[in-house]
Amino acid sequence: MDGIHDLGGRLGFGPIDVHEPEEQFHHDWEERTLAIIRAMTRPIPWSIDWFRYVRELIEPVDYLSRPYYDQWLQTYAAMMIDAGAASVEEFAAGQSLTAPRAGMPAPMAPRDVAAATTRLSRFERAIDAEPAFAVSDRVRAKRESATGHTRLPGYARGRTGTVEAVRGAFVFPDTNMTDDGPAKSLYTVRFAATELWPEAAGRPDSVFVDLWESYLERA
């Protein structure tokens, strides 16, 4: 979605601190939050793209001022309310106030938690269509805006680059918010920094972006 989360190349946020200590969690509650979310029983099979879409709906002030895992808490609370798994009143009270909704999955058994926290999803898919582009092709990222979730960053739209690799077919995130598909060809596209940002003139840097076929047109 075209929202506050798409910060790449935006002015006014200052330089990125590349010397920040490498630590996965800054506070104990963040580690516990991630563990609970990874181990929870989903009331419906939420996709990662649905999670991202809901997270991108957070108000800009909250998105920029609250910790990363606090955003996760807000997002999962919203998804649970939307799915009927919990109510606003239950979140405010910090406990269940009603019986589980009919058809709600049973809580995960303790013996299954360890496996659930390390299980990774795979998004490669077999498709019949051949890739429209090949390595070394010149392509242009489309200027289209998006009302839902998208992985096409704003700074690349309308910019021209070169296909560096054809990755195969992967589930298309723009239409994967509520189901598992379809899949489309995915490419790694190299953009010269000078193509993306005029102030990079004279620099040899490049930016590599993985982009689905629907995002691209032949240059």
VOBA-22138 format. One record per atom (N, C-alpha, C): residue number from 0; residue in three letters; y, x, z. Coordinates in Angstrom, 3 decimals. Atoms other than C-alpha are relative to their C-alpha. Last residue first. Layout:
N
   k   r       c2       c1       c3
 NUM Ala        Y        X        Z
...
end
This chain:
219
   k   r       c2       c1       c3
 218 Ala   -1.378   -0.465    0.173
 218 Ala   -0.056   12.110  -21.408
 218 Ala    0.279    0.373   -1.444
 217 Arg   -0.060   -1.260    0.747
 217 Arg   -3.227   10.019  -21.232
 217 Arg    1.468    0.378   -0.249
 216 Glu   -0.096    0.259    1.435
 216 Glu   -3.050    7.396  -18.531
 216 Glu    0.124    1.340   -0.703
 215 Leu   -0.400   -1.001    0.978
 215 Leu   -4.093    7.562  -14.885
 215 Leu    0.121   -0.564   -1.413
 214 Tyr   -1.329   -0.516   -0.318
 214 Tyr   -4.279    5.415  -11.762
 214 Tyr    0.595    0.824   -1.152
 213 Ser   -0.986    1.068    0.150
 213 Ser   -7.174    3.319  -13.038
 213 Ser    1.421    0.464    0.269
 212 Glu   -0.344    0.179    1.408
 212 Glu   -9.218    6.505  -13.490
 212 Glu    1.084   -1.064   -0.203
 211 Trp    0.925    0.848    0.755
 211 Trp   -9.191    7.275   -9.781
 211 Trp    0.537   -0.257   -1.410
 210 Leu   -0.533    1.267    0.495
 210 Leu   -7.137   10.185   -8.467
 210 Leu   -1.050   -0.752   -0.800
 209 Asp    1.142    0.756    0.523
 209 Asp   -8.010   13.220   -6.341
 209 Asp    0.472   -1.405   -0.364
 208 Val    0.140    1.360   -0.507
 208 Val   -4.785   15.237   -5.990
 208 Val   -1.217   -0.657   -0.644
 207 Phe    1.196    0.618    0.570
 207 Phe   -4.336   18.998   -6.342
 207 Phe   -0.211   -1.354    0.663
 206 Val    0.553    0.996   -0.911
 206 Val   -0.822   20.355   -5.742
 206 Val   -1.168   -0.675   -0.703
 205 Ser    0.548    1.212    0.601
 205 Ser    0.298   23.551   -7.452
 205 Ser   -0.517   -0.920    1.103
 204 Asp    0.928    0.859   -0.732
 204 Asp    2.486   26.455   -6.378
 204 Asp   -0.443   -1.212   -0.819
 203 Pro    1.247    0.140    0.761
 203 Pro    4.030   29.007   -8.768
 203 Pro   -0.992   -0.988    0.598
 202 Arg    1.174   -0.252   -0.843
 202 Arg    7.599   28.597   -7.435
 202 Arg   -1.274   -0.238   -0.808
 201 Gly    0.265   -1.422   -0.155
 201 Gly   10.597   29.031   -9.726
 201 Gly   -1.202    0.330    0.856
 200 Ala   -0.216   -0.823    1.201
 200 Ala   11.847   25.493   -9.310
 200 Ala   -0.205    1.470    0.306
 199 Ala    1.049   -1.026    0.039
 199 Ala   10.386   23.851   -6.173
 199 Ala    0.159    0.922   -1.205
 198 Glu   -0.394   -1.132   -0.843
 198 Glu   13.657   21.971   -5.592
 198 Glu   -1.047    1.103    0.054
 197 Pro   -0.920   -0.909    0.691
 197 Pro   12.812   19.772   -8.586
 197 Pro    0.380    1.222    0.829
 196 Trp   -1.240   -0.137   -0.765
 196 Trp    9.805   18.271   -6.754
 196 Trp    0.921    1.017   -0.670
 195 Leu   -0.121    1.002   -1.060
 195 Leu    6.688   16.893   -8.434
 195 Leu    1.354    0.034    0.684
 194 Glu    0.088    1.317    0.613
 194 Glu    6.702   18.714  -11.760
 194 Glu    0.246   -1.098    1.032
 193 Thr   -1.287    0.251    0.668
 193 Thr    7.956   21.921  -10.089
 193 Thr    0.012   -1.352   -0.709
 192 Ala   -0.969    0.417   -1.009
 192 Ala    4.982   21.769   -7.751
 192 Ala    1.349   -0.321   -0.626
 191 Ala   -0.882   -1.105   -0.366
 191 Ala    2.706   21.893  -10.784
 191 Ala    1.023   -0.503    1.004
 190 Phe   -1.404    0.184    0.327
 190 Phe    0.263   19.002  -10.632
 190 Phe    0.760    1.270    0.394
 189 Arg   -0.921   -1.033   -0.494
 189 Arg   -3.488   19.539  -10.743
 189 Arg    1.413   -0.293   -0.499
 188 Val   -1.096   -0.287    0.926
 188 Val   -5.680   16.459  -11.098
 188 Val    0.938    1.024    0.641
 187 Thr   -0.959   -0.849   -0.691
 187 Thr   -9.066   16.078   -9.430
 187 Thr    1.044    0.424   -1.020
 186 Tyr   -0.376   -1.301    0.555
 186 Tyr  -10.746   13.133  -11.087
 186 Tyr    0.856    0.772    1.003
 185 Leu   -0.979   -0.684   -0.837
 185 Leu  -12.616    9.998   -9.987
 185 Leu    0.232    1.403   -0.548
 184 Ser    0.003   -1.455    0.093
 184 Ser  -14.466    7.596  -12.256
 184 Ser    1.160    0.591    0.794
 183 Lys   -0.655   -0.508    1.196
 183 Lys  -14.626    4.019  -11.013
 183 Lys   -0.009    1.525    0.029
 182 Ala   -0.236   -1.440    0.016
 182 Ala  -16.733    2.058   -8.545
 182 Ala    0.636    0.404   -1.324
 181 Pro    0.921   -0.802    0.808
 181 Pro  -16.463   -1.681   -7.996
 181 Pro    0.302    1.497    0.133
 180 Gly   -0.096   -0.327    1.406
 180 Gly  -16.833   -2.091   -5.203
 180 Gly    1.222   -0.580   -0.664
 179 Asp    0.481   -1.337    0.335
 179 Asp  -18.230   -2.647   -1.778
 179 Asp    0.121    0.257   -1.501
 178 Asp    1.369   -0.079    0.495
 178 Asp  -16.343   -5.595   -0.312
 178 Asp   -0.316    1.423   -0.436
 177 Thr    0.869    1.029   -0.561
 177 Thr  -13.253   -6.616    1.643
 177 Thr   -1.421    0.042   -0.530
 176 Met   -0.456    0.405   -1.325
 176 Met  -10.757   -3.785    1.250
 176 Met   -0.946   -0.999    0.647
 175 Asn    1.094   -0.128   -0.952
 175 Asn  -12.707   -2.179   -1.583
 175 Asn    0.412   -0.444    1.402
 174 Thr    0.739    1.262   -0.015
 174 Thr  -10.434   -3.332   -4.399
 174 Thr   -1.145    0.018    0.999
 173 Asp   -0.934    1.108    0.152
 173 Asp   -7.736   -0.644   -4.093
 173 Asp   -0.685   -1.361    0.070
 172 Pro   -0.569    0.474   -1.268
 172 Pro  -10.266    1.826   -2.685
 172 Pro    0.910   -1.208   -0.129
 171 Phe   -1.444    0.038    0.244
 171 Phe  -12.371    2.129   -5.881
 171 Phe    0.709   -0.600    1.214
 170 Val   -0.539    1.328   -0.284
 170 Val  -15.903    3.099   -4.833
 170 Val    1.523    0.043   -0.096
 169 Phe   -0.095    0.324   -1.411
 169 Phe  -16.718    6.462   -6.388
 169 Phe    0.597   -1.395    0.155
 168 Ala   -0.525    1.335   -0.282
 168 Ala  -17.847    7.591   -9.824
 168 Ala   -0.060   -0.283    1.503
 167 Gly    1.002    1.061    0.001
 167 Gly  -18.225   11.254  -10.758
 167 Gly    0.663   -1.324    0.317
 166 Arg    0.794    0.037   -1.228
 166 Arg  -16.013   14.165   -9.725
 166 Arg   -1.153   -0.987   -0.027
 165 Val    0.468    1.382    0.051
 165 Val  -14.464   15.177  -13.049
 165 Val   -1.026   -0.137    1.117
 164 Ala    1.416    0.286   -0.223
 164 Ala  -12.557   18.390  -12.372
 164 Ala   -0.250   -1.494   -0.138
 163 Glu    0.692   -1.226   -0.401
 163 Glu   -9.245   20.111  -13.124
 163 Glu   -1.496   -0.221    0.177
 162 Val    1.280    0.270   -0.647
 162 Val   -7.552   17.313  -15.057
 162 Val   -0.716    1.319    0.265
 161 Thr    1.163   -0.401    0.786
 161 Thr   -4.012   18.463  -15.815
 161 Thr   -1.275   -0.297    0.780
 160 Gly    0.820   -1.095   -0.498
 160 Gly   -0.754   16.970  -14.578
 160 Gly   -1.180    0.250   -0.916
 159 Thr    1.048   -0.466    0.914
 159 Thr    2.132   14.710  -15.522
 159 Thr   -0.742    1.187    0.593
 158 Arg    0.046   -1.455    0.187
 158 Arg    4.254   12.765  -13.059
 158 Arg   -1.213    0.396   -0.841
 157 Gly   -0.829   -0.363    1.128
 157 Gly    5.079    9.042  -13.303
 157 Gly   -0.017    1.475   -0.317
 156 Arg   -0.135    1.053    1.014
 156 Arg    3.688    8.452   -9.863
 156 Arg    0.999    0.399   -1.086
 155 Ala    0.684   -0.375    1.244
 155 Ala    2.776   11.669   -8.023
 155 Ala    0.239   -1.004   -1.130
 154 Tyr   -0.623   -1.181    0.595
 154 Tyr    5.313   11.391   -5.165
 154 Tyr   -0.634    0.404   -1.326
 153 Gly   -1.243    0.277    0.688
 153 Gly    4.277    7.792   -4.462
 153 Gly    0.573    1.217   -0.712
 152 Pro   -1.210   -0.288   -0.773
 152 Pro    0.709    8.696   -3.624
 152 Pro    1.264   -0.198   -0.828
 151 Leu   -0.914   -0.669    0.931
 151 Leu   -2.099    6.889   -5.478
 151 Leu    1.315    0.261    0.730
 150 Arg    0.037   -1.432   -0.289
 150 Arg   -4.712    6.146   -2.808
 150 Arg    0.851    0.782   -1.002
 149 Thr    0.183   -0.849    1.178
 149 Thr   -4.005    2.417   -2.744
 149 Thr   -0.003    1.449    0.435
 148 His    0.255   -1.411   -0.245
 148 His   -4.162   -0.401   -0.182
 148 His   -0.163    0.745   -1.320
 147 Gly    1.090   -0.241   -0.940
 147 Gly   -2.561   -3.714   -1.057
 147 Gly   -0.168    1.488    0.226
 146 Thr   -0.212    0.925   -1.111
 146 Thr    0.753   -4.683   -2.673
 146 Thr   -1.092    0.151    1.055
 145 Ala    1.200    0.675   -0.488
 145 Ala    0.707   -1.631   -4.941
 145 Ala    0.348   -0.905    1.173
 144 Ser   -0.047    0.155   -1.445
 144 Ser    3.370   -0.089   -7.146
 144 Ser   -1.219   -0.802    0.432
 143 Glu    0.262    1.299   -0.629
 143 Glu    2.566    1.068  -10.658
 143 Glu    0.165    0.054    1.520
 142 Arg   -1.106    0.299   -0.911
 142 Arg    4.213    4.227  -11.982
 142 Arg   -0.226   -1.271    0.811
 141 Lys   -0.775    1.203    0.300
 141 Lys    1.024    5.519  -13.595
 141 Lys    1.066   -0.250    1.073
 140 Ala    0.241    1.029   -1.013
 140 Ala   -0.094    9.096  -13.041
 140 Ala    0.907   -1.182   -0.284
 139 Arg   -1.192    0.407   -0.750
 139 Arg    0.104   11.025  -16.277
 139 Arg   -0.394   -1.073    1.009
 138 Val   -0.066    1.400   -0.417
 138 Val   -2.736   12.950  -17.852
 138 Val    1.296   -0.258    0.760
 137 Arg   -1.286    0.269   -0.621
 137 Arg   -3.231   16.179  -19.785
 137 Arg    0.091   -1.500    0.296
 136 Asp   -0.825    1.062    0.578
 136 Asp   -6.894   16.828  -20.439
 136 Asp    1.313   -0.114    0.769
 135 Ser   -1.094   -0.548    0.819
 135 Ser   -8.162   20.238  -19.257
 135 Ser    0.841   -1.076   -0.688
 134 Val   -0.701   -1.157   -0.536
 134 Val  -11.419   18.796  -17.811
 134 Val    0.964    0.549   -1.054
 133 Ala    0.833   -1.184   -0.171
 133 Ala  -12.308   15.462  -19.397
 133 Ala    0.850    1.127    0.584
 132 Phe   -0.677   -1.287    0.102
 132 Phe  -10.849   11.963  -19.348
 132 Phe   -0.986    1.133    0.269
 131 Ala   -0.967    0.052    1.100
 131 Ala  -12.183    8.457  -20.029
 131 Ala    0.675    1.348   -0.229
 130 Pro   -1.367   -0.355   -0.392
 130 Pro  -15.270    9.016  -17.897
 130 Pro    0.930    0.004   -1.212
 129 Glu   -0.240   -1.429    0.049
 129 Glu  -18.331    7.201  -19.322
 129 Glu    1.435    0.308    0.444
 128 Ala   -1.116   -0.499    0.809
 128 Ala  -18.930    3.632  -18.204
 128 Ala    0.112    1.522    0.076
 127 Asp    0.378   -0.134    1.403
 127 Asp  -22.406    2.652  -16.917
 127 Asp    1.097    0.652   -0.847
 126 Ile   -0.643    0.998    0.859
 126 Ile  -21.755    3.271  -13.234
 126 Ile   -0.402    0.266   -1.449
 125 Ala    0.356   -0.151    1.417
 125 Ala  -23.732    5.018  -10.472
 125 Ala    0.689   -1.113   -0.786
 124 Arg    0.745    1.094    0.600
 124 Arg  -21.973    5.099   -7.091
 124 Arg   -0.328    0.341   -1.457
 123 Glu    0.358   -0.209    1.404
 123 Glu  -20.604    7.741   -4.746
 123 Glu   -0.819   -1.187   -0.490
 122 Phe   -0.725    0.909    0.882
 122 Phe  -19.135    6.301   -1.528
 122 Phe   -0.230    0.284   -1.480
 121 Arg   -0.107   -0.636    1.317
 121 Arg  -21.371    7.744    1.161
 121 Arg    0.607   -1.006   -0.969
 120 Ser    0.216    0.853    1.163
 120 Ser  -20.926    6.713    4.788
 120 Ser    0.157    0.818   -1.279
 119 Leu   -1.067   -0.022    0.996
 119 Leu  -21.353    9.129    7.659
 119 Leu   -0.361   -0.895   -1.177
 118 Arg    0.403    0.537    1.298
 118 Arg  -23.446    8.634   10.794
 118 Arg    1.199   -0.035   -0.936
 117 Thr    0.105   -1.111    0.956
 117 Thr  -22.472   10.949   13.673
 117 Thr   -0.359   -0.474   -1.402
 116 Thr   -1.219   -0.804   -0.019
 116 Thr  -21.161    8.373   16.167
 116 Thr   -0.049    1.162   -0.990
 115 Ala   -1.113    0.719    0.625
 115 Ala  -23.853    5.858   15.239
 115 Ala    1.257    0.854   -0.087
 114 Ala    0.179   -0.005    1.452
 114 Ala  -26.690    8.293   15.969
 114 Ala    1.184   -0.656   -0.704
 113 Ala   -0.116   -1.376    0.494
 113 Ala  -25.429    8.959   19.498
 113 Ala   -0.118    0.060   -1.516
 112 Val   -1.386   -0.455    0.063
 112 Val  -24.832    5.256   20.188
 112 Val    0.122    1.387   -0.623
 111 Asp   -0.447   -0.115    1.390
 111 Asp  -28.285    3.958   19.278
 111 Asp    1.384    0.617   -0.146
 110 Arg    0.797   -1.014    0.694
 110 Arg  -29.970    4.570   22.656
 110 Arg    0.464    0.232   -1.442
 109 Pro   -0.415   -1.367   -0.350
 109 Pro  -27.127    2.725   24.402
 109 Pro   -0.766    1.077   -0.762
 108 Ala    0.824   -0.527   -1.086
 108 Ala  -27.960   -0.486   22.467
 108 Ala    0.409    1.444    0.302
 107 Met    0.875   -1.102    0.372
 107 Met  -25.085   -1.776   20.353
 107 Met   -0.778    0.495    1.221
 106 Pro   -0.543   -1.338   -0.245
 106 Pro  -23.684   -5.099   21.497
 106 Pro   -1.018    1.081   -0.370
 105 Ala    0.169   -0.429   -1.385
 105 Ala  -25.263   -8.171   19.843
 105 Ala    0.601    1.393    0.184
 104 Pro    1.086   -0.940   -0.285
 104 Pro  -23.852   -9.281   16.518
 104 Pro   -0.061    0.365    1.479
 103 Met   -0.515   -1.333   -0.287
 103 Met  -21.591  -12.369   16.497
 103 Met   -1.155    0.947    0.320
 102 Gly    0.330   -0.927    1.073
 102 Gly  -23.330  -15.361   14.892
 102 Gly    0.511    1.412    0.213
 101 Ala    1.339    0.197    0.565
 101 Ala  -21.621  -17.902   17.131
 101 Ala   -0.220    0.951   -1.166
 100 Arg    0.048    0.939    1.105
 100 Arg  -18.474  -16.422   18.680
 100 Arg   -1.417   -0.109   -0.540
  99 Pro   -0.050   -0.574    1.340
  99 Pro  -19.017  -14.597   21.957
  99 Pro   -0.099   -1.073   -1.074
  98 Ala    1.315   -0.417    0.468
  98 Ala  -18.306  -16.675   25.098
  98 Ala    0.122    0.578   -1.408
  97 Thr    0.800    1.065    0.588
  97 Thr  -14.702  -16.749   26.239
  97 Thr   -1.360    0.551   -0.402
  96 Leu   -0.320    1.255   -0.674
  96 Leu  -12.347  -14.726   28.435
  96 Leu   -0.830   -1.169   -0.516
  95 Ser    0.408    1.176    0.760
  95 Ser  -13.485  -11.196   27.623
  95 Ser    0.265   -1.258    0.804
  94 Gln    1.372    0.447   -0.208
  94 Gln  -11.499   -8.519   29.423
  94 Gln   -0.286   -1.231   -0.852
  93 Gly    0.903   -1.144   -0.101
  93 Gly   -8.327   -6.440   29.234
  93 Gly   -1.437   -0.388    0.270
  92 Ala    0.694    0.028   -1.285
  92 Ala   -6.124   -9.426   30.034
  92 Ala   -0.920    1.208    0.192
  91 Ala   -1.007   -0.086   -1.058
  91 Ala   -3.664   -8.740   27.210
  91 Ala   -0.654    0.066    1.374
  90 Phe   -0.528   -1.366    0.002
  90 Phe   -6.533   -7.982   24.833
  90 Phe    1.039    0.180    1.097
  89 Glu    1.030   -0.885   -0.544
  89 Glu   -8.243  -11.203   25.870
  89 Glu    0.465    1.448    0.000
  88 Glu    0.056    0.179   -1.453
  88 Glu   -5.048  -13.236   25.366
  88 Glu   -1.035    0.928    0.631
  87 Val   -1.153   -0.711   -0.559
  87 Val   -4.578  -11.817   21.864
  87 Val   -0.043   -0.067    1.522
  86 Ser   -1.277    0.706    0.097
  86 Ser   -8.071  -13.028   21.037
  86 Ser    1.111    0.875    0.567
  85 Ala   -0.772   -0.049   -1.241
  85 Ala  -11.349  -11.277   20.294
  85 Ala    1.311   -0.735   -0.235
  84 Ala    0.834   -0.665   -1.000
  84 Ala  -14.130  -11.300   17.688
  84 Ala    0.694    0.089    1.346
  83 Gly    0.414    0.958   -1.016
  83 Gly  -12.386  -13.910   15.554
  83 Gly   -0.876    0.605    1.071
  82 Ala    1.399    0.367    0.194
  82 Ala  -12.312  -11.603   12.551
  82 Ala   -0.490   -1.029    1.011
  81 Asp    0.136    0.635    1.309
  81 Asp   -8.493  -11.489   12.468
  81 Asp   -1.424   -0.498   -0.236
  80 Ile   -0.634    1.320   -0.101
  80 Ile   -8.397  -10.781   16.208
  80 Ile   -0.169   -0.755   -1.308
  79 Met    0.863    0.821   -0.844
  79 Met  -10.926   -7.957   15.803
  79 Met    0.569   -1.406    0.162
  78 Met    1.184    0.374    0.772
  78 Met   -9.010   -6.513   12.855
  78 Met   -0.923   -0.899    0.816
  77 Ala   -0.388    0.975    1.025
  77 Ala   -5.698   -6.589   14.771
  77 Ala   -1.215   -0.469   -0.793
  76 Ala   -0.330    1.244   -0.701
  76 Ala   -7.240   -4.882   17.798
  76 Ala    0.345   -1.081   -1.013
  75 Tyr    1.260    0.663   -0.335
  75 Tyr   -8.849   -2.321   15.508
  75 Tyr    0.242   -1.286    0.789
  74 Thr    0.680    0.456    1.212
  74 Thr   -5.476   -1.481   13.960
  74 Thr   -1.280   -0.748    0.336
  73 Gln   -0.707    1.155    0.547
  73 Gln   -3.519   -1.303   17.206
  73 Gln   -0.771   -0.600   -1.181
  72 Leu    0.185    1.107   -0.933
  72 Leu   -6.139    0.979   18.743
  72 Leu    0.681   -1.270   -0.518
  71 Trp    1.373    0.488    0.161
  71 Trp   -6.167    3.190   15.633
  71 Trp   -0.247   -1.197    0.923
  70 Gln    0.025    0.793    1.232
  70 Gln   -2.369    3.445   15.765
  70 Gln   -1.393   -0.571   -0.244
  69 Asp   -0.592    1.265   -0.402
  69 Asp   -2.722    4.594   19.378
  69 Asp    0.099   -0.928   -1.206
  68 Tyr    1.083    0.862   -0.464
  68 Tyr   -5.084    7.196   17.986
  68 Tyr    0.515   -1.294    0.612
  67 Tyr    0.948    0.329    1.064
  67 Tyr   -2.273    8.727   15.933
  67 Tyr   -1.081   -0.966    0.475
  66 Pro    1.051   -0.977    0.313
  66 Pro    0.352    8.666   18.675
  66 Pro   -1.005   -0.537   -1.017
  65 Arg    1.134    0.098   -0.916
  65 Arg    3.302    6.238   18.450
  65 Arg   -1.105    0.964   -0.420
  64 Ser   -0.309   -0.426   -1.363
  64 Ser    6.723    6.997   16.963
  64 Ser   -1.188   -0.019    0.951
  63 Leu   -0.571   -1.347   -0.087
  63 Leu    6.269    6.953   13.195
  63 Leu    0.149    0.508    1.425
  62 Tyr    0.817   -0.945    0.773
  62 Tyr    3.897    4.002   12.868
  62 Tyr    0.493    1.427    0.201
  61 Asp    1.233   -0.283   -0.735
  61 Asp    5.621    2.064   15.646
  61 Asp   -0.808    1.087   -0.701
  60 Val   -0.397   -0.685   -1.231
  60 Val    9.037    2.345   13.968
  60 Val   -1.227    0.365    0.828
  59 Pro   -0.380   -1.411    0.202
  59 Pro    7.507    1.553   10.561
  59 Pro    0.375    0.750    1.272
  58 Glu   -1.445   -0.116    0.183
  58 Glu    5.793   -1.661   11.756
  58 Glu    0.406    1.470   -0.088
  57 Ile   -0.715   -0.266   -1.252
  57 Ile    2.022   -1.395   11.384
  57 Ile    1.489    0.159   -0.306
  56 Leu   -0.857    1.141   -0.302
  56 Leu    0.819   -2.906    8.081
  56 Leu    0.766    0.173    1.312
  55 Glu   -1.239   -0.160    0.753
  55 Glu   -0.534    0.477    6.920
  55 Glu    0.962   -1.166    0.207
  54 Arg   -0.817   -1.026   -0.664
  54 Arg   -3.130    0.276    9.675
  54 Arg    1.348    0.169   -0.690
  53 Val   -0.532    0.605   -1.216
  53 Val   -4.424   -3.004    8.223
  53 Val    0.890    1.003    0.732
  52 Tyr   -0.971    1.030    0.378
  52 Tyr   -4.795   -1.407    4.779
  52 Tyr    0.643   -0.619    1.238
  51 Arg   -1.236   -0.661    0.423
  51 Arg   -6.453    1.704    6.172
  51 Arg    1.081   -1.013   -0.353
  50 Phe   -0.626   -0.646   -1.159
  50 Phe   -9.023   -0.324    8.096
  50 Phe    1.334    0.636   -0.389
  49 Trp   -0.574    1.109   -0.759
  49 Trp   -9.697   -2.470    5.011
  49 Trp    0.697    0.542    1.242
  48 Asp   -1.234    0.369    0.696
  48 Asp  -10.144    0.761    3.032
  48 Asp    0.661   -1.224    0.639
  47 Ile   -1.046   -0.952   -0.369
  47 Ile  -12.635    2.113    5.552
  47 Ile    1.324   -0.370   -0.651
  46 Ser    0.025   -1.239    0.783
  46 Ser  -14.691   -1.026    5.047
  46 Ser    1.120    0.909    0.472
  45 Trp   -1.290   -0.508    0.440
  45 Trp  -15.222   -3.643    7.732
  45 Trp   -0.179    1.273   -0.823
  44 Pro    0.072   -1.371    0.522
  44 Pro  -18.791   -4.961    7.845
  44 Pro    1.342    0.482   -0.567
  43 Ile    0.215    0.110    1.439
  43 Ile  -18.124   -7.985   10.102
  43 Ile   -0.005    1.413   -0.552
  42 Pro    0.299    1.424    0.192
  42 Pro  -18.344   -8.284   13.891
  42 Pro   -0.187   -0.350   -1.468
  41 Arg   -0.998    0.711    0.786
  41 Arg  -18.626   -4.485   13.965
  41 Arg   -0.371   -1.468   -0.135
  40 Thr    0.668    0.877    0.951
  40 Thr  -20.706   -3.092   16.820
  40 Thr    1.050   -0.799   -0.752
  39 Met   -0.057    1.444   -0.191
  39 Met  -18.730   -0.314   18.474
  39 Met   -0.801   -0.738   -1.062
  38 Ala    1.256    0.547   -0.515
  38 Ala  -19.919    3.303   18.429
  38 Ala   -0.007   -1.519    0.082
  37 Arg    1.127   -0.414    0.828
  37 Arg  -17.249    4.858   16.194
  37 Arg   -1.303   -0.676    0.432
  36 Ile   -0.137    0.582    1.342
  36 Ile  -14.475    2.842   17.839
  36 Ile   -1.187    0.353   -0.879
  35 Ile    0.225    1.445   -0.092
  35 Ile  -15.630    3.658   21.364
  35 Ile    0.034   -0.635   -1.382
  34 Ala    1.417    0.235   -0.286
  34 Ala  -15.960    7.381   20.589
  34 Ala   -0.307   -1.498    0.038
  33 Leu    0.777   -0.266    1.209
  33 Leu  -12.531    7.525   18.923
  33 Leu   -1.475   -0.303    0.227
  32 Thr   -0.311    1.021    1.005
  32 Thr  -10.877    5.844   21.878
  32 Thr   -0.827    0.190   -1.254
  31 Arg    0.744    1.207   -0.383
  31 Arg  -12.633    8.097   24.384
  31 Arg    0.230   -1.111   -1.019
  30 Glu    1.418   -0.274    0.230
  30 Glu  -11.372   11.229   22.601
  30 Glu   -0.843   -1.238    0.307
  29 Glu    0.184   -0.017    1.443
  29 Glu   -7.844    9.797   22.489
  29 Glu   -1.469    0.238   -0.357
  28 Trp    0.150    1.379    0.472
  28 Trp   -7.960    8.839   26.172
  28 Trp   -0.213   -0.058   -1.514
  27 Asp    1.374    0.483   -0.176
  27 Asp   -8.664   12.461   27.115
  27 Asp   -0.183   -1.403   -0.570
  26 His    0.194    0.640   -1.301
  26 His   -5.348   13.646   25.638
  26 His   -1.428   -0.543    0.074
  25 His   -1.058   -0.469   -0.892
  25 His   -4.258   15.973   22.803
  25 His   -0.161   -0.559    1.410
  24 Phe   -0.573    1.034   -0.858
  24 Phe   -7.465   15.596   20.808
  24 Phe    1.049    0.626    0.908
  23 Gln    0.316    1.313    0.543
  23 Gln   -8.783   17.566   17.842
  23 Gln    0.651   -1.120    0.793
  22 Glu    0.787    0.726   -0.993
  22 Glu   -7.038   20.769   18.800
  22 Glu   -0.196   -1.415   -0.501
  21 Glu    1.075    0.782    0.600
  21 Glu   -5.676   23.320   16.346
  21 Glu   -0.863   -0.607    1.103
  20 Pro    1.362   -0.371   -0.427
  20 Pro   -2.431   24.449   17.961
  20 Pro   -1.050   -0.922   -0.603
  19 Glu    0.442    0.830   -1.117
  19 Glu    0.681   23.614   15.869
  19 Glu   -1.428    0.368    0.380
  18 His    0.475   -0.862   -1.092
  18 His    1.621   26.564   13.664
  18 His   -0.413   -0.805    1.229
  17 Val    1.346   -0.482    0.345
  17 Val    1.934   24.595   10.411
  17 Val   -0.584    0.877    1.093
  16 Asp    0.331   -1.106   -0.903
  16 Asp    4.882   22.606   11.783
  16 Asp   -1.443    0.435   -0.265
  15 Ile    1.264    0.202   -0.709
  15 Ile    5.852   20.482    8.775
  15 Ile   -0.298    1.228    0.848
  14 Pro    1.179   -0.771    0.411
  14 Pro    9.508   20.801    7.806
  14 Pro   -1.236   -0.346    0.825
  13 Gly    0.060   -1.394   -0.426
  13 Gly   12.049   18.029    8.394
  13 Gly   -1.265    0.701   -0.446
  12 Phe    0.956   -0.135   -1.099
  12 Phe   11.567   14.271    8.135
  12 Phe   -0.184    1.452    0.452
  11 Gly   -0.510    0.456   -1.276
  11 Gly   14.681   13.495    6.091
  11 Gly   -0.939    0.155    1.174
  10 Leu   -1.032   -0.780   -0.654
  10 Leu   13.335   13.659    2.558
  10 Leu    0.320   -0.574    1.375
   9 Arg   -1.208    0.723   -0.390
   9 Arg   10.053   12.200    1.363
   9 Arg    0.961    0.909    0.752
   8 Gly   -1.166   -0.289    0.814
   8 Gly    7.620   14.468   -0.490
   8 Gly    1.260   -0.735    0.387
   7 Gly   -0.008   -1.237    0.774
   7 Gly    4.501   12.927    0.973
   7 Gly    1.256    0.147   -0.840
   6 Leu   -1.139   -0.856   -0.337
   6 Leu    5.382   10.160    3.440
   6 Leu    0.105    1.249   -0.860
   5 Asp   -0.050   -0.869    1.185
   5 Asp    3.161    7.339    2.168
   5 Asp    1.210    0.919    0.113
   4 His    1.026   -1.036   -0.090
   4 His    2.411    5.846    5.617
   4 His    0.093    1.007   -1.141
   3 Ile   -0.488   -1.133   -0.759
   3 Ile    5.744    3.983    5.673
   3 Ile   -1.027    1.129    0.067
   2 Gly   -0.579    0.206   -1.321
   2 Gly    4.656    1.634    2.940
   2 Gly    0.356    1.299    0.666
   1 Asp   -1.239   -0.756    0.005
   1 Asp    3.536    1.194   -0.645
   1 Asp    0.726   -0.247    1.311
   0 Met   -1.179    0.842    0.000
   0 Met    0.000    0.000    0.000
   0 Met    1.238    0.884    0.000
end
